[in-house]
């Protein structure tokens, strides 16, 4: 699903306002501009990430078991690169955090 983006510029001054992004089952709004530490581009990137989070989590949950199987196959033939083990651990930790288990 394509994300929908809405921009609202404040009448208080130029260069400030908010960006709202709507995705499949999620939405996010970020302020940008005057008095904020976030630029308009950063606000849009953050809002896109938040709105896509449910789909990203589902994809990671689908990929993780396949990565573990691939690691086990590689392990049978030769030594598993540390980076592969670390990536699998980080993915598992990210899923746990998103699900409130960490």
N, C-alpha and C positions, 0 to 999 in steps of 0.2 A: 504494500500500500504506500502510495506517495504521501509524504508529510505535507500538511497544510500549514502555511506560515502567515501570521498576521502581525503587522507592525503598527504600533501606536506611538506617535511622537507627542511629547508633552507640550502643552501650550505655554509652559513656564519658561521655556528657552530652547534654543536649537541644540541638537546633538544629544538629547536625552529622551528617554521613553521606555517602551517595553516591547519585547518580541514574544509572541506566543506561538508555539508549535503544537500541532495536534497530529497524533499518529494512531495506530491500531491499539486501542485500549490504554492510551497514555497521552498526557498533555503536560506541557511545561511552559512557564512564563519567567522571563528574566528581565530585570531592569538594566539599563545601560546609560552611560553619559554622566553628566554633571554630578559630582559627589559620589559617584560609583567607581569602583575599581575595574569595572568591566566595560570594554568597548562594545559597540554595536555588533561587530563581527564575532567577538567572543561570546556575547549573549546568544547570538543565533546558533553558534556551534554547540554551546552548552544545552540550549533548548532542544536542538535536533538530537543530541545524545540522549537526553532524558526521555524524549518522546519515543525513541527507537529502543530503549532499554528492554521492554518486555520481549521484543523479537530477538534482540541480541542474546538475552539470557536463554531463551528457548533454543537458539542455534548452538550456543556453547554447551548446553546440556545434551543436545543431540551429538555433538562432535566429541565430547570427552570420552565416552566409552570406546569409540573407534580409535582415538589416540592411545588409549590404554592398551588395546589389542595390538596396535601397530608397535608400541613400545615393547610388548612382550615378544612379538615376532622378532624384532631387531635384537632383543636381549638373548634369544636362543642362538642367534648366529654370531653375534659379536657384542662388544660392550655398548651399552646405551649412552649416548652423549648426555652429559650433565644438563645441558640446556633443554633437552627434551623432557627429562624428569622434572626440572624446575618449572617448565611451562605447564605441564600437567598438574603439578601441585598448585601453581598460581590459579589455574582455571578452576580447580576444585574449591580453593579458598574463596574465589570470587563468587562462585555459585552459592556457597554456604553463607557468605555475607549478604548477598542479595535476598536469600530466603530467610534471613534472620537467625541463622544457626551459628553465627560467629561474631 
